[in-house]
Amino acid sequence: MRLCPFYKLKGVYLLKSFYNLSYQHIQQGDFDWHWKEYGSGSKLLLAFHGFNRSPDDFHSFEKWLGQEYTILAFDLFYHGKSAVRNNHNNMAINLLELKSLIDEVLFNYNKEVFEIVAYSFGGRLALNLVEIYGKRVQGLYLMAPDAMRFNPGFFFMVQNVIGRFLFRYFLRKPDTAIKIMKATASLGFYNKNAMAFFVNHIEYEPLRYKVFNVWMLHRGTVPNLNKIAAIIKNNQIRLLLFFGKYDKVILPKTGVRFARMCNAIQSFHLLEIGHRLPEKHEEICNIIKIKN
């Protein structure tokens, strides 16, 4: 595929393909971040997909929002084309590095304010951006977002030396981890359907290593929910929470709890679906388009 030259903007390289002008890319240090651009509206909407998903989750949003928004749908790191270079020691991205990347994106689009839509694991990044940018985030639209509840498995596996040692051990010998997970589900500690979802991520080797890389990279970006809720309240950031009535992975009650923290229970929307919220794109986009 023929590519046009790199264009340097404020020390960042922006790449566009002649055959796919919607796919763009910046590189800062070890971080090589790609995104797809949908729509041509005057408002900027940053979109973050879920684990093992892709920016295509937001392609259908263009039909409903593309005239009002320019949607930047990012590849999460270790997904699609986004990559972390020279990551031999399992480096962790921090909020300052995330801010630096988003600053350059905003500079390239000449925008001071923006809105965010995110699904599942992408909700972690969305919450991070509220913590970083405060009132510059004018809208936050979350679909079954991760990181709204304490995840003991994530905390143990990535936040201490023993956990990281066991994590690497389970990469090579996953059978032990699978037995432990199934046992905890049978004892009622976790929902069996939710545990089956996580076991599926461990049984397949490439997916297992993707879980490891993504969790390790984001171990320093656990959102401070109390701080974020206060930012949303104090700056009157528009909040919309979408949860699946039959979701066994991210339970709706986590969204109700966060809505109450933000004094915005009216922001909570329960949809007739399980965890795959992007499939409800028309319903979600129509709610986003309703102005307060």
Backbone as CSV, one residue per row, in Angstrom:
resi,resn,N_x,N_y,N_z,CA_x,CA_y,CA_z,C_x,C_y,C_z
1,MET,0.841,-1.187,0.000,0.000,0.000,0.000,0.877,1.239,0.000
2,ARG,0.614,2.130,-0.900,1.408,3.345,-0.992,0.998,4.319,0.100
3,LEU,1.975,4.858,0.800,1.710,5.772,1.890,2.305,7.132,1.568
4,CYS,1.614,8.169,1.999,2.164,9.500,1.824,3.229,9.738,2.879
5,PRO,4.064,10.765,2.748,5.142,10.998,3.711,4.589,11.313,5.089
6,PHE,5.459,11.171,6.101,5.104,11.582,7.444,5.085,13.109,7.487
7,TYR,4.102,13.666,8.187,4.043,15.098,8.414,4.341,15.363,9.881
8,LYS,5.259,16.228,10.164,5.672,16.464,11.537,4.925,17.668,12.105
9,LEU,4.181,17.444,13.189,3.440,18.493,13.862,3.822,18.494,15.339
10,LYS,4.447,19.557,15.790,4.861,19.659,17.201,5.609,18.421,17.660
11,GLY,6.501,17.903,16.845,7.299,16.757,17.240,6.584,15.436,17.115
12,VAL,5.390,15.432,16.520,4.603,14.212,16.380,4.435,13.916,14.903
13,TYR,4.474,12.644,14.554,4.323,12.252,13.168,2.904,11.811,12.896
14,LEU,2.296,12.433,11.885,0.937,12.116,11.486,0.994,11.415,10.145
15,LEU,0.399,10.243,10.070,0.463,9.424,8.870,-0.925,9.230,8.291
16,LYS,-1.093,9.465,6.996,-2.341,9.179,6.311,-2.048,8.331,5.083
17,SER,-2.928,7.409,4.828,-2.819,6.559,3.656,-3.603,7.171,2.516
18,PHE,-3.071,7.070,1.299,-3.802,7.546,0.144,-5.087,6.755,-0.053
19,TYR,-5.065,5.486,0.325,-6.211,4.631,0.089,-7.182,4.610,1.259
20,ASN,-6.781,5.076,2.409,-7.660,5.101,3.567,-7.321,6.330,4.397
21,LEU,-7.875,7.474,3.980,-7.550,8.733,4.621,-8.080,8.818,6.050
22,SER,-8.918,7.844,6.444,-9.487,7.893,7.782,-8.530,7.341,8.835
23,TYR,-7.509,6.567,8.436,-6.609,5.938,9.410,-5.409,6.843,9.652
24,GLN,-5.195,7.228,10.906,-4.135,8.163,11.232,-3.315,7.641,12.403
25,HIS,-2.182,8.315,12.627,-1.227,7.735,13.575,-0.306,8.817,14.101
26,ILE,-0.021,8.755,15.407,1.014,9.596,16.000,2.002,8.695,16.724
27,GLN,3.218,9.191,16.855,4.245,8.436,17.561,4.959,9.361,18.528
28,GLN,4.991,8.954,19.776,5.727,9.679,20.812,6.525,8.677,21.613
29,GLY,7.827,8.831,21.605,8.661,7.907,22.367,8.389,6.469,21.981
30,ASP,8.021,5.653,22.957,7.764,4.240,22.706,6.319,3.957,22.309
31,PHE,5.485,4.992,22.239,4.066,4.774,21.975,3.714,5.137,20.530
32,ASP,3.147,4.163,19.846,2.741,4.320,18.447,1.227,4.101,18.410
33,TRP,0.458,5.195,18.281,-0.993,5.140,18.468,-1.720,5.423,17.160
34,HIS,-2.656,4.550,16.832,-3.437,4.676,15.600,-4.914,4.885,15.914
35,TRP,-5.585,5.581,15.022,-7.028,5.735,15.170,-7.673,5.868,13.795
36,LYS,-8.971,5.561,13.757,-9.776,5.747,12.558,-10.676,6.957,12.752
37,GLU,-10.903,7.667,11.676,-11.728,8.869,11.731,-13.037,8.612,10.999
38,TYR,-14.132,8.821,11.718,-15.467,8.675,11.149,-16.217,9.993,11.281
39,GLY,-16.996,10.334,10.262,-17.810,11.535,10.330,-17.034,12.794,10.022
40,SER,-17.754,13.914,9.955,-17.114,15.184,9.591,-17.716,16.355,10.350
41,GLY,-18.348,16.090,11.488,-18.973,17.157,12.254,-17.977,18.058,12.946
42,SER,-18.481,19.171,13.477,-17.608,20.170,14.101,-17.179,19.784,15.516
43,LYS,-17.922,18.891,16.154,-17.563,18.462,17.509,-16.630,17.254,17.444
44,LEU,-15.756,17.142,18.430,-14.797,16.043,18.465,-15.240,15.009,19.504
45,LEU,-15.349,13.753,19.056,-15.755,12.654,19.931,-14.658,11.598,19.917
46,LEU,-13.973,11.419,21.049,-12.937,10.401,21.172,-13.594,9.085,21.575
47,ALA,-13.239,7.997,20.882,-13.905,6.712,21.091,-12.867,5.637,21.419
48,PHE,-13.162,4.842,22.456,-12.248,3.790,22.900,-13.005,2.472,23.004
49,HIS,-12.547,1.472,22.255,-13.218,0.178,22.205,-12.833,-0.690,23.399
50,GLY,-13.406,-1.886,23.467,-13.151,-2.807,24.551,-11.993,-3.746,24.258
51,PHE,-11.645,-4.562,25.260,-10.556,-5.521,25.100,-10.880,-6.516,23.992
52,ASN,-9.875,-6.731,23.118,-9.967,-7.655,21.996,-11.030,-7.244,20.981
53,ARG,-11.411,-5.973,21.007,-12.327,-5.419,20.008,-11.526,-4.489,19.089
54,SER,-12.189,-3.628,18.339,-11.491,-2.764,17.398,-12.255,-1.461,17.211
55,PRO,-11.652,-0.465,16.551,-12.365,0.781,16.262,-13.625,0.579,15.425
56,ASP,-13.726,-0.555,14.759,-14.914,-0.821,13.946,-16.188,-0.844,14.785
57,ASP,-16.062,-1.009,16.097,-17.238,-0.929,16.967,-17.959,0.404,16.805
58,PHE,-17.226,1.432,16.365,-17.804,2.767,16.272,-18.101,3.195,14.828
59,HIS,-17.837,2.299,13.888,-18.134,2.625,12.493,-19.618,2.921,12.315
60,SER,-20.461,2.111,12.976,-21.910,2.299,12.847,-22.375,3.599,13.494
61,PHE,-21.585,4.163,14.419,-21.954,5.418,15.055,-21.920,6.573,14.059
62,GLU,-21.121,6.414,12.997,-20.999,7.477,12.002,-22.348,7.796,11.360
63,LYS,-23.157,6.770,11.123,-24.463,6.965,10.477,-25.347,7.907,11.290
64,TRP,-25.274,7.787,12.604,-26.175,8.541,13.463,-25.557,9.838,13.984
65,LEU,-24.223,9.890,14.105,-23.571,11.044,14.723,-22.601,11.774,13.796
66,GLY,-22.364,11.236,12.606,-21.292,11.736,11.748,-21.457,13.152,11.255
67,GLN,-22.678,13.663,11.205,-22.866,15.049,10.763,-22.571,16.039,11.875
68,GLU,-22.748,15.611,13.103,-22.509,16.498,14.247,-21.097,16.348,14.804
69,TYR,-20.529,15.124,14.685,-19.234,14.829,15.293,-18.216,14.328,14.272
70,THR,-16.950,14.625,14.541,-15.841,13.876,13.973,-15.421,12.879,15.048
71,ILE,-15.559,11.590,14.731,-15.312,10.533,15.706,-13.915,9.967,15.487
72,LEU,-13.081,10.021,16.507,-11.744,9.431,16.452,-11.781,8.138,17.249
73,ALA,-11.789,7.013,16.554,-11.893,5.703,17.196,-10.497,5.085,17.266
74,PHE,-9.948,5.012,18.463,-8.565,4.590,18.667,-8.430,3.077,18.740
75,ASP,-7.331,2.574,18.205,-6.877,1.228,18.535,-6.271,1.282,19.936
76,LEU,-6.760,0.471,20.867,-6.053,0.364,22.131,-4.661,-0.208,21.890
77,PHE,-3.742,0.066,22.787,-2.406,-0.519,22.652,-2.494,-2.040,22.722
78,TYR,-1.661,-2.676,21.896,-1.649,-4.130,21.698,-2.899,-4.617,20.954
79,HIS,-3.594,-3.696,20.314,-4.719,-4.020,19.452,-4.484,-3.338,18.104
80,GLY,-4.905,-4.012,17.033,-4.782,-3.390,15.719,-3.361,-2.963,15.427
81,LYS,-3.195,-1.694,15.053,-1.877,-1.174,14.690,-1.170,-0.447,15.832
82,SER,-1.883,-0.166,16.907,-1.253,0.549,18.023,-0.259,-0.364,18.735
83,ALA,0.914,0.169,19.021,1.985,-0.670,19.568,2.800,0.100,20.600
84,VAL,3.453,-0.659,21.460,4.417,-0.111,22.415,5.779,-0.661,22.019
85,ARG,6.686,0.218,21.665,8.007,-0.198,21.203,8.956,-0.406,22.391
86,ASN,9.897,-1.312,22.221,10.961,-1.530,23.219,10.410,-1.788,24.616
87,ASN,9.330,-2.560,24.676,8.693,-2.802,25.971,9.212,-4.100,26.585
88,HIS,10.514,-4.141,26.870,11.124,-5.365,27.383,10.858,-5.569,28.876
89,ASN,10.620,-4.489,29.597,10.428,-4.593,31.038,8.978,-4.359,31.446
90,ASN,8.068,-4.565,30.483,6.646,-4.399,30.776,6.371,-3.035,31.404
91,MET,6.755,-1.992,30.686,6.554,-0.633,31.156,5.060,-0.355,31.326
92,ALA,4.740,0.616,32.164,3.361,1.016,32.394,3.192,2.464,31.954
93,ILE,2.156,2.729,31.191,1.854,4.102,30.798,1.290,4.831,32.006
94,ASN,1.610,6.098,32.156,1.063,6.878,33.264,0.180,7.999,32.723
95,LEU,-0.476,8.705,33.610,-1.431,9.727,33.184,-0.754,10.877,32.447
96,LEU,0.475,11.208,32.807,1.183,12.277,32.103,1.474,11.882,30.659
97,GLU,1.857,10.635,30.445,2.125,10.163,29.086,0.836,10.083,28.278
98,LEU,-0.238,9.643,28.915,-1.528,9.612,28.228,-1.969,11.027,27.857
99,LYS,-1.786,11.969,28.759,-2.134,13.368,28.479,-1.321,13.913,27.319
100,SER,-0.047,13.589,27.282,0.808,14.078,26.209,0.324,13.586,24.842
101,LEU,-0.089,12.321,24.781,-0.605,11.773,23.533,-1.904,12.466,23.114
102,ILE,-2.828,12.613,24.055,-4.110,13.246,23.731,-3.921,14.725,23.400
103,ASP,-2.995,15.398,24.080,-2.704,16.805,23.759,-2.344,16.963,22.290
104,GLU,-1.538,16.053,21.775,-1.118,16.161,20.384,-2.276,15.882,19.431
105,VAL,-3.136,14.956,19.805,-4.322,14.706,18.979,-5.200,15.961,18.942
106,LEU,-5.429,16.563,20.089,-6.255,17.769,20.147,-5.608,18.914,19.376
107,PHE,-4.294,19.012,19.454,-3.580,20.047,18.697,-3.780,19.846,17.198
108,ASN,-3.665,18.591,16.749,-3.807,18.307,15.323,-5.202,18.639,14.806
109,TYR,-6.205,18.536,15.663,-7.582,18.843,15.256,-8.021,20.233,15.697
110,ASN,-7.108,20.976,16.318,-7.367,22.349,16.743,-8.601,22.434,17.647
111,LYS,-8.648,21.554,18.654,-9.791,21.506,19.556,-9.329,21.693,21.003
112,GLU,-10.097,22.467,21.747,-9.848,22.643,23.174,-10.746,21.757,24.019
113,VAL,-11.951,21.496,23.517,-12.909,20.679,24.259,-13.302,19.482,23.409
114,PHE,-13.823,18.450,24.063,-14.172,17.228,23.351,-15.137,16.410,24.196
115,GLU,-15.686,15.381,23.572,-16.549,14.430,24.261,-15.947,13.034,24.092
116,ILE,-16.414,12.086,24.893,-15.834,10.747,24.898,-16.943,9.700,24.882
117,VAL,-16.761,8.669,24.071,-17.602,7.490,24.137,-16.671,6.285,24.285
118,ALA,-17.033,5.339,25.152,-16.131,4.220,25.403,-16.929,2.978,25.766
119,TYR,-16.323,1.838,25.468,-16.952,0.544,25.713,-16.021,-0.356,26.529
120,SER,-16.541,-0.965,27.575,-15.845,-1.982,28.363,-14.465,-1.484,28.805
121,PHE,-13.362,-2.166,28.426,-12.041,-1.753,28.895,-11.716,-0.320,28.480
122,GLY,-12.243,0.124,27.356,-12.016,1.503,26.922,-12.545,2.523,27.906
123,GLY,-13.512,2.107,28.747,-14.032,3.008,29.761,-12.981,3.440,30.758
124,ARG,-11.973,2.608,30.960,-10.858,2.973,31.844,-10.149,4.216,31.315
125,LEU,-9.860,4.240,30.026,-9.201,5.401,29.426,-10.104,6.624,29.477
126,ALA,-11.392,6.421,29.235,-12.332,7.535,29.277,-12.341,8.178,30.659
127,LEU,-12.389,7.378,31.703,-12.369,7.910,33.066,-11.042,8.598,33.370
128,ASN,-9.945,8.033,32.862,-8.635,8.683,33.006,-8.650,10.087,32.424
129,LEU,-9.278,10.245,31.263,-9.284,11.552,30.586,-10.119,12.575,31.338
130,VAL,-11.180,12.138,32.004,-11.942,13.061,32.842,-11.070,13.538,34.000
131,GLU,-10.316,12.617,34.584,-9.417,12.971,35.683,-8.336,13.943,35.209
132,ILE,-7.875,13.785,33.971,-6.803,14.626,33.444,-7.320,15.994,32.996
133,TYR,-8.432,16.015,32.239,-8.846,17.231,31.545,-10.005,17.975,32.202
134,GLY,-10.688,17.355,33.135,-11.755,18.056,33.840,-12.807,18.619,32.915
135,LYS,-13.085,19.926,33.058,-14.191,20.553,32.339,-13.978,20.627,30.824
136,ARG,-12.783,20.328,30.339,-12.583,20.291,28.888,-13.317,19.099,28.265
137,VAL,-13.669,18.118,29.088,-14.523,17.017,28.635,-15.972,17.471,28.790
138,GLN,-16.669,17.639,27.686,-18.030,18.162,27.745,-19.088,17.066,27.827
139,GLY,-18.712,15.839,27.459,-19.654,14.738,27.525,-18.916,13.426,27.727
140,LEU,-19.481,12.541,28.551,-18.882,11.242,28.839,-19.957,10.178,28.669
141,TYR,-19.787,9.296,27.651,-20.813,8.323,27.291,-20.193,6.921,27.389
142,LEU,-20.565,6.191,28.414,-19.897,4.939,28.737,-20.831,3.745,28.548
143,MET,-20.318,2.723,27.852,-21.068,1.491,27.613,-20.408,0.361,28.391
144,ALA,-21.102,-0.136,29.421,-20.573,-1.213,30.267,-19.091,-0.995,30.560
145,PRO,-18.735,0.143,31.164,-17.316,0.483,31.328,-16.617,-0.358,32.384
146,ASP,-15.377,-0.704,32.085,-14.505,-1.358,33.054,-14.032,-0.316,34.069
147,ALA,-13.482,-0.793,35.181,-12.814,0.035,36.197,-13.791,0.814,37.068
148,MET,-15.093,0.476,37.025,-16.046,1.106,37.935,-16.236,0.278,39.199
149,ARG,-15.503,-0.805,39.294,-15.555,-1.615,40.490,-14.163,-2.132,40.761
150,PHE,-13.884,-2.454,42.000,-12.578,-2.992,42.361,-12.443,-4.395,41.784
151,ASN,-11.367,-4.616,41.057,-11.097,-5.920,40.454,-9.936,-6.559,41.207
152,PRO,-10.223,-7.476,42.131,-9.134,-8.047,42.946,-8.124,-8.820,42.116
153,GLY,-8.585,-9.492,41.034,-7.661,-10.228,40.178,-6.671,-9.305,39.502
154,PHE,-7.175,-8.189,38.947,-6.300,-7.206,38.299,-5.312,-6.635,39.316
155,PHE,-5.819,-6.240,40.480,-4.961,-5.619,41.493,-3.843,-6.564,41.916
156,PHE,-4.193,-7.821,42.199,-3.199,-8.772,42.680,-2.174,-9.108,41.594
157,MET,-2.634,-9.310,40.364,-1.750,-9.787,39.300,-0.777,-8.727,38.789
158,VAL,-1.114,-7.441,38.916,-0.242,-6.431,38.302,0.354,-5.445,39.296
159,GLN,-0.169,-5.377,40.523,0.263,-4.321,41.427,1.300,-4.753,42.447
160,ASN,1.699,-6.028,42.453,2.742,-6.441,43.390,3.623,-7.511,42.761
161,VAL,4.791,-7.687,43.326,5.801,-8.574,42.751,5.316,-10.019,42.693
162,ILE,4.685,-10.485,43.758,4.215,-11.870,43.796,3.161,-12.103,42.718
163,GLY,2.244,-11.166,42.594,1.201,-11.293,41.587,1.763,-11.326,40.176
164,ARG,2.735,-10.461,39.900,3.332,-10.435,38.560,4.099,-11.723,38.275
165,PHE,4.747,-12.279,39.314,5.436,-13.565,39.149,4.441,-14.658,38.792
166,LEU,3.321,-14.721,39.503,2.304,-15.732,39.217,1.671,-15.503,37.853
167,PHE,1.486,-14.243,37.493,0.913,-13.909,36.186,1.790,-14.505,35.078
168,ARG,3.086,-14.298,35.178,3.999,-14.849,34.160,4.000,-16.382,34.181
169,TYR,3.870,-16.960,35.365,3.802,-18.423,35.480,2.556,-18.947,34.776
170,PHE,1.412,-18.277,34.988,0.165,-18.717,34.369,0.186,-18.549,32.854
171,LEU,1.018,-17.622,32.354,1.157,-17.489,30.900,1.675,-18.789,30.294
172,ARG,2.620,-19.415,30.990,3.221,-20.648,30.493,2.382,-21.870,30.832
173,LYS,1.727,-21.827,32.013,0.955,-22.985,32.470,-0.421,-22.510,32.939
174,PRO,-1.320,-22.292,31.997,-2.617,-21.705,32.341,-3.581,-22.665,33.027
175,ASP,-3.315,-23.982,32.958,-4.271,-24.948,33.508,-4.542,-24.700,34.990
176,THR,-3.498,-24.350,35.739,-3.671,-24.098,37.170,-4.595,-22.912,37.408
177,ALA,-4.381,-21.835,36.649,-5.220,-20.644,36.795,-6.671,-20.946,36.438
178,ILE,-6.869,-21.734,35.390,-8.227,-22.070,34.964,-8.947,-22.871,36.040
179,LYS,-8.252,-23.817,36.672,-8.846,-24.616,37.748,-9.254,-23.728,38.930
180,ILE,-8.385,-22.775,39.269,-8.684,-21.862,40.374,-9.906,-21.013,40.045
181,MET,-9.968,-20.506,38.813,-11.084,-19.654,38.410,-12.399,-20.424,38.416
182,LYS,-12.370,-21.647,37.909,-13.591,-22.455,37.890,-14.036,-22.807,39.305
183,ALA,-13.064,-23.049,40.189,-13.396,-23.381,41.574,-14.051,-22.192,42.276
184,THR,-13.510,-20.979,42.084,-14.096,-19.797,42.720,-15.505,-19.537,42.205
185,ALA,-15.742,-19.837,40.920,-17.089,-19.661,40.360,-18.054,-20.682,40.958
186,SER,-17.595,-21.934,41.108,-18.468,-22.977,41.652,-18.813,-22.721,43.112
187,LEU,-17.937,-22.014,43.822,-18.187,-21.683,45.226,-19.024,-20.424,45.398
188,GLY,-19.337,-19.773,44.267,-20.208,-18.610,44.320,-19.512,-17.281,44.461
189,PHE,-18.171,-17.266,44.399,-17.447,-15.999,44.517,-17.615,-15.138,43.265
190,TYR,-17.777,-15.784,42.119,-17.969,-15.079,40.859,-19.128,-15.718,40.103
191,ASN,-19.785,-14.926,39.275,-20.832,-15.455,38.412,-20.228,-16.440,37.410
192,LYS,-20.870,-17.598,37.236,-20.315,-18.643,36.370,-20.206,-18.177,34.924
193,ASN,-21.200,-17.433,34.444,-21.145,-16.951,33.058,-20.016,-15.945,32.864
194,ALA,-19.845,-15.075,33.853,-18.751,-14.103,33.775,-17.407,-14.817,33.819
195,MET,-17.290,-15.831,34.677,-16.032,-16.555,34.779,-15.723,-17.297,33.486
196,ALA,-16.751,-17.830,32.822,-16.542,-18.494,31.542,-15.977,-17.516,30.516
197,PHE,-16.418,-16.259,30.575,-15.898,-15.207,29.694,-14.404,-15.010,29.925
198,PHE,-13.982,-14.965,31.190,-12.578,-14.738,31.502,-11.717,-15.978,31.205
199,VAL,-12.274,-17.162,31.457,-11.541,-18.395,31.149,-11.242,-18.471,29.661
200,ASN,-12.191,-18.039,28.847,-11.988,-18.036,27.398,-10.786,-17.180,27.008
201,HIS,-10.539,-16.106,27.753,-9.398,-15.234,27.478,-8.078,-15.898,27.848
202,ILE,-8.118,-16.875,28.723,-6.890,-17.501,29.209,-6.542,-18.761,28.430
203,GLU,-7.544,-19.482,27.939,-7.297,-20.760,27.282,-6.538,-20.592,25.968
204,TYR,-6.768,-19.504,25.249,-6.143,-19.279,23.945,-4.849,-18.482,24.134
205,GLU,-3.716,-19.061,23.753,-2.417,-18.476,24.097,-2.234,-17.034,23.624
206,PRO,-2.484,-16.687,22.346,-2.290,-15.287,21.943,-3.147,-14.315,22.740
207,LEU,-4.373,-14.740,23.069,-5.257,-13.887,23.852,-4.743,-13.754,25.278
208,ARG,-4.160,-14.820,25.791,-3.596,-14.810,27.141,-2.467,-13.774,27.240
209,TYR,-1.607,-13.736,26.246,-0.500,-12.773,26.255,-1.011,-11.351,26.026
210,LYS,-2.104,-11.222,25.286,-2.684,-9.890,25.106,-3.226,-9.373,26.434
211,VAL,-3.897,-10.229,27.194,-4.372,-9.849,28.528,-3.192,-9.379,29.382
212,PHE,-2.110,-10.140,29.372,-0.932,-9.793,30.166,-0.391,-8.423,29.762
213,ASN,-0.181,-8.208,28.480,0.410,-6.953,28.006,-0.482,-5.752,28.298
214,VAL,-1.782,-5.901,28.062,-2.704,-4.785,28.277,-2.825,-4.468,29.769
215,TRP,-2.965,-5.483,30.600,-3.074,-5.241,32.037,-1.801,-4.614,32.589
216,MET,-0.651,-5.120,32.168,0.606,-4.569,32.668,0.791,-3.120,32.227
217,LEU,0.436,-2.817,30.984,0.605,-1.453,30.481,-0.266,-0.473,31.253
218,HIS,-1.460,-0.888,31.632,-2.421,0.026,32.251,-2.481,-0.099,33.766
219,ARG,-1.484,-0.725,34.368,-1.527,-0.904,35.823,-1.376,0.417,36.570
220,GLY,-0.856,1.439,35.924,-0.689,2.737,36.577,-1.802,3.715,36.273
221,THR,-2.891,3.244,35.673,-3.972,4.151,35.280,-5.311,3.722,35.880
222,VAL,-5.298,3.216,37.096,-6.547,2.853,37.767,-7.280,4.142,38.128
223,PRO,-8.483,4.351,37.613,-9.186,5.624,37.851,-9.544,5.826,39.323
224,ASN,-9.445,7.058,39.768,-9.875,7.458,41.106,-11.345,7.867,41.007
225,LEU,-12.252,6.948,41.296,-13.670,7.173,41.042,-14.245,8.318,41.880
226,ASN,-13.820,8.448,43.125,-14.321,9.542,43.954,-13.922,10.890,43.375
227,LYS,-12.678,10.985,42.934,-12.198,12.236,42.328,-12.929,12.518,41.022
228,ILE,-13.114,11.483,40.209,-13.769,11.657,38.910,-15.228,12.045,39.083
229,ALA,-15.913,11.421,40.041,-17.314,11.775,40.302,-17.423,13.241,40.724
230,ALA,-16.485,13.700,41.545,-16.494,15.102,41.979,-16.261,16.036,40.800
231,ILE,-15.358,15.662,39.890,-15.093,16.477,38.699,-16.352,16.572,37.836
232,ILE,-17.029,15.445,37.658,-18.249,15.433,36.843,-19.311,16.335,37.465
233,LYS,-19.495,16.243,38.785,-20.497,17.068,39.471,-20.132,18.547,39.420
234,ASN,-18.883,18.868,39.760,-18.484,20.267,39.887,-18.462,20.990,38.553
235,ASN,-18.206,20.245,37.476,-18.109,20.876,36.155,-19.323,20.596,35.278
236,GLN,-20.318,19.928,35.848,-21.566,19.623,35.138,-21.293,18.963,33.778
237,ILE,-20.387,18.001,33.803,-20.086,17.242,32.587,-21.268,16.330,32.274
238,ARG,-21.708,16.345,31.054,-22.838,15.505,30.661,-22.423,14.034,30.733
239,LEU,-23.174,13.249,31.506,-22.847,11.847,31.728,-23.992,10.959,31.245
240,LEU,-23.651,9.936,30.454,-24.612,8.925,30.032,-23.984,7.553,30.269
241,LEU,-24.700,6.694,30.978,-24.213,5.353,31.291,-25.154,4.326,30.666
242,PHE,-24.586,3.427,29.857,-25.372,2.405,29.173,-24.920,1.027,29.652
243,PHE,-25.873,0.255,30.169,-25.561,-1.088,30.659,-26.552,-2.086,30.073
244,GLY,-26.081,-3.324,29.930,-26.912,-4.383,29.403,-27.686,-5.074,30.517
245,LYS,-28.970,-5.236,30.328,-29.819,-5.872,31.334,-29.346,-7.287,31.654
246,TYR,-28.769,-7.971,30.645,-28.365,-9.366,30.819,-26.836,-9.526,30.875
247,ASP,-26.155,-8.442,31.144,-24.690,-8.454,31.186,-24.215,-9.165,32.455
248,LYS,-23.392,-10.204,32.284,-22.814,-10.922,33.412,-21.340,-10.576,33.616
249,VAL,-20.800,-9.741,32.752,-19.387,-9.359,32.832,-19.240,-8.057,33.617
250,ILE,-19.928,-6.997,33.187,-19.968,-5.726,33.906,-21.408,-5.538,34.380
251,LEU,-21.645,-5.756,35.643,-23.012,-5.766,36.154,-23.614,-4.357,36.172
252,PRO,-24.904,-4.231,35.821,-25.558,-2.915,35.814,-25.484,-2.178,37.139
253,LYS,-25.441,-2.904,38.254,-25.427,-2.231,39.552,-24.193,-1.347,39.732
254,THR,-23.106,-1.656,39.010,-21.921,-0.790,39.102,-22.205,0.578,38.492
255,GLY,-23.023,0.588,37.426,-23.396,1.862,36.813,-24.332,2.670,37.689
256,VAL,-25.269,1.993,38.350,-26.184,2.671,39.267,-25.397,3.321,40.399
257,ARG,-24.421,2.588,40.919,-23.606,3.109,42.018,-22.845,4.366,41.588
258,PHE,-22.251,4.322,40.387,-21.483,5.483,39.926,-22.401,6.662,39.627
259,ALA,-23.571,6.393,39.060,-24.529,7.472,38.785,-24.919,8.187,40.076
260,ARG,-25.091,7.416,41.144,-25.420,8.023,42.437,-24.250,8.842,42.973
261,MET,-23.022,8.354,42.763,-21.848,9.120,43.192,-21.803,10.477,42.501
262,CYS,-22.290,10.517,41.268,-22.264,11.750,40.473,-23.541,12.576,40.635
263,ASN,-24.453,12.125,41.518,-25.767,12.765,41.662,-26.468,12.880,40.309
264,ALA,-26.378,11.809,39.515,-26.938,11.839,38.156,-27.573,10.492,37.836
265,ILE,-28.494,10.043,38.684,-29.114,8.748,38.469,-29.872,8.715,37.149
266,GLN,-30.316,9.881,36.663,-31.023,9.946,35.384,-30.108,9.634,34.204
267,SER,-28.807,9.590,34.451,-27.856,9.288,33.372,-27.799,7.800,33.051
268,PHE,-28.358,6.967,33.921,-28.270,5.517,33.779,-29.343,4.998,32.827
269,HIS,-28.894,4.180,31.836,-29.817,3.601,30.857,-29.574,2.095,30.793
270,LEU,-30.614,1.318,31.025,-30.545,-0.134,30.993,-31.146,-0.633,29.679
271,LEU,-30.329,-1.306,28.872,-30.756,-1.725,27.543,-30.980,-3.235,27.495
272,GLU,-31.829,-3.661,26.583,-32.185,-5.082,26.445,-31.097,-5.828,25.663
273,ILE,-29.999,-6.108,26.344,-28.868,-6.788,25.705,-27.942,-7.304,26.799
274,GLY,-26.947,-8.105,26.422,-25.927,-8.549,27.353,-24.773,-7.562,27.381
275,HIS,-23.551,-8.067,27.155,-22.372,-7.201,27.269,-22.045,-6.442,25.978
276,ARG,-22.556,-6.868,24.850,-22.166,-6.269,23.564,-22.969,-4.995,23.276
277,LEU,-22.726,-3.986,24.071,-23.473,-2.737,23.969,-23.346,-2.034,22.611
278,PRO,-22.190,-2.081,21.913,-22.118,-1.384,20.623,-23.163,-1.846,19.607
279,GLU,-23.708,-3.042,19.785,-24.757,-3.508,18.878,-26.031,-2.680,19.016
280,LYS,-26.167,-1.940,20.100,-27.305,-1.061,20.310,-26.981,0.366,19.859
281,HIS,-26.180,0.479,18.811,-25.655,1.788,18.393,-26.744,2.804,18.078
282,GLU,-27.810,2.379,17.416,-28.860,3.350,17.066,-29.520,3.912,18.318
283,GLU,-29.872,3.037,19.246,-30.521,3.484,20.478,-29.588,4.384,21.284
284,ILE,-28.322,3.986,21.394,-27.353,4.770,22.159,-27.123,6.134,21.514
285,CYS,-26.941,6.151,20.205,-26.682,7.422,19.515,-27.877,8.365,19.603
286,ASN,-29.075,7.826,19.534,-30.263,8.679,19.652,-30.336,9.318,21.025
287,ILE,-29.918,8.613,22.059,-29.890,9.184,23.399,-28.797,10.253,23.489
288,ILE,-27.639,9.989,22.884,-26.554,10.977,22.875,-27.014,12.273,22.199
289,LYS,-27.815,12.152,21.140,-28.248,13.329,20.380,-29.284,14.163,21.112
290,ILE,-29.935,13.597,22.128,-30.918,14.358,22.898,-30.192,15.367,23.770
291,LYS,-30.483,16.622,23.599,-29.783,17.665,24.353,-30.473,17.903,25.682
292,ASN,-29.652,18.096,26.705,-30.206,18.358,28.032,-30.871,19.735,28.067
